Amino acid sequence: MSEVLGPLLWFLVAIGLLITFHEYGHYWVARRCGVRVLRFSIGFGRALWSWTDREGVEWRIAAIPLGGYVSMLDERAGAVPAAERERAFNRRPVGERIAIVAAGPAANALLAVLLLYAMLVVGKPDHAPVLGEPQGLALEAGFATGDRLLAIGGRETPTWTEATQALLTPLLDREAVAVRVLEADGDEVLRQLPLDRIDRALAEPEAFAATGLRGRGPVLPPVVAAVVAGGPAEGRLRPGDRVLAIDGTAIDDFADIGAALRQHPLDGPPPRLLLRIERDGVLREETLVPRLEDGPDGPLWRLGLQAGDGRDAVLRYGPVEALPQALAATWRLTGDTVGVLVRMVTGEASLANLSGPLTIAQAADSTAERGLAWFLYFLAMLSVSIAILNLLPIPVLDGGHLLYYLIELVRRRPLSDRALVAGQYVGLALLASLMGLALFNDVLRLAS
């Protein structure tokens, strides 16, 4: 898929699903509170498609896919017939209005749990948290090549992704953290990683590099992931075949295949190679003649075999065990997201962490390419972010409305129309500023 259509498609899929779930939360609770819903819209602006159900609710998809809304009967928006006034949103008790507004973020939180549950049942392939050659602080702290990271700051790290996430908060706070490690010889030890020694002026990527922790890199077993169409191996080898030897030389790593091909002179006739392979537990032999092709550093022999991505760990649980794990993962994602937002406000984290639609589109496309589980994980992270951002006490967002209703509970009367209008202007200005900054960050990332 093209570099434009792929991100655009997956952006629309991701945003469409998350917005629909969010707005349906508002809709579902509003209907149960007796409020009349007038319109359910995914997107803003001109309607691309609309349909009115027998309850009189207009369902529509609009042209600008950057949000959505549920329009309800409200005396502040226009005249309401006397017979319908009790179904107006503004007439409902403040507790019901709070429930209706809070239902959107709550729906996103619930969706995150469901997405993470599905991800854990499907299984998310990843890299094992095994260290390559440590440097700097990690080397000084006693970390060694082959160490497996079991937990960081008490947080279990079954994969490299979980390890980097567990490292995020202590890294932002520049606090020393305890790391539980399984050494290559089987001993389990506890080491202290002195993150407090990292310069606070460093941005997050540079600060992470300064830890000195390095993954060992992907381990690529000599297993065929794909066969190039029209290549020498087409019709002879197939995905899943393991190459054991070439011309009697043992093959232990996928890179050994290239090394075996480089043993043959480029100016001579194409060699006939005897490959010993394992297919479905059965040993067999195939004779292949490689083809001379242009590579990044000049011509080279190729068989038309492609390696996998080297992911050697899978985060997976059974259907029963996955539920509490999904709840715990949602809680961790929420804590991580809130933590970064708070640190952005206090200046401890860079505002470059704020991402806009371009970055979201790229992330949606890249995770979709990595497989279903990774895309589900991305959707869960985005759903948590939407829930939290909507709860910010900014007028025009759900959090701003909740703030109004909490003030109303304390004052025992609603805010004046003048205060509400002023709040709308302030909220729109803040929202426009945040969106502008996010888009600016997107452009900088694309330009870098």
C-alpha positions, 0 to 999 in steps of 0.5 A: 500500500502507498505511503499516503493511502496506507496511513490514511486508511488505518488512521480512519479505521483507528479514529473511526472506531475510537470516536464511535465508541466514545460517542456511543457512551454518551448516547447510551447513557443519555437515552437511559436518562430519558434525554432525547438525542437529535444527532449522532455524528462521527466527524464534523462539517458537511455530512457525507452520509446520514440516516434517521432512525424511527426514534428521530435520531440522525446518524451521520458521517461527516467530512472532517474525521477529527472528532464527533459529537452527540447532539441532544435536546437542550433549551440553551440551543433553541426553543423546546416544545413544552411537552418535550422539556423534561427530555431536554439535557439541561433539565436533567438532574446534575448527577445525570448530566455528569453521568452522560458526560463522563460516559464518553471517556468511560467508554474509551477506558472500557474499549482499552480493556477489551482491546488489550484483552484481545491482544493478550489472547491473540499474542503480541510478538516482540523481542525478548528483553535480553541485553546486548553489549551494555555501555555507559551507566549500565556497564558501570552498574554491572550489567552484562551481555546476555542479561535478561531484564525480569523487572524494572522498579518492581514492574514485570518486563516479559518483553522489550516493549514492557521494559522500555515502558517500565523505564520511562517514569524513572527516566523522566524523573531521573531517579535510580531504579532497581532492575531484577536481572537473570544472568546468562549463567542462570543466577538472579540478581538485583542491580541499581541503574543510576538514572539520577546521573543522566543530564536533565537537559537531555531529551527522552531519546538521548536520555534513554541512550544514555542509560547504556542499555542495549538490546541484543538485536533480533535473533534471526534463525535460518527459517524462511519467512517468505519466498520472492516471486520469480526467484531461484527458490520459488517452487522449491522452498516455502515459508517455514522451511529451516535451512540446516546446511549449504554444501555441507556447511552448517547454517545456524543464523539467517546471516550464514546463508548470505555468508555461504553465497559470498564464498562463490566468485561473482565473475564465475558461473552461477554455483549449484548449491545443495541445501539441506532443509527441515520441513514439518519435521522432515529432512530433505535436500534441494539444489538451487542455483542463485541469481546475481543481483544488484545489492546496496554495496554492489552485485551479489548472489541471491536465492530469493529467501526472506528472513523473519523480523527476529521477534523471539518473545510473545506476550500471550495469556489464556482467555481467563488469565488475560482479563485481569492482565488486560485490566492491569495493563490498562491501569499501567497505560493510564498511569504512564499517560497521566504521568507524561502529561503531568511532566509536560506541564511541569516541564520535566517532559518535552512537549515534543511528546504531544502527537497530532494526526500525522504521527497517529496515521503513521503509527496506525499504519506501522502497527497494522503492518506488524500484525493484528496484536500490535494494531490492537495495542496501538488502538488501546493506547490511543483509546486511553489517551483519548479518555484522559485528554477528554477529561482535562478541565478545558471548556468544550471538552468533557472534562470542562463540562464536568468541571461546570457541573461540579461547580454547580453541585457546590453552588447549588445553581448552574453557572451563568450563560455569560460564564459559560460563553466565556469558558467556550472561548477560552476552551476553543483557544486552548484546544486550538493551541494544543492542536497547533502544537501537535501538528507542529510536532508532526511536521518536525518529525516528518522533516527530521 
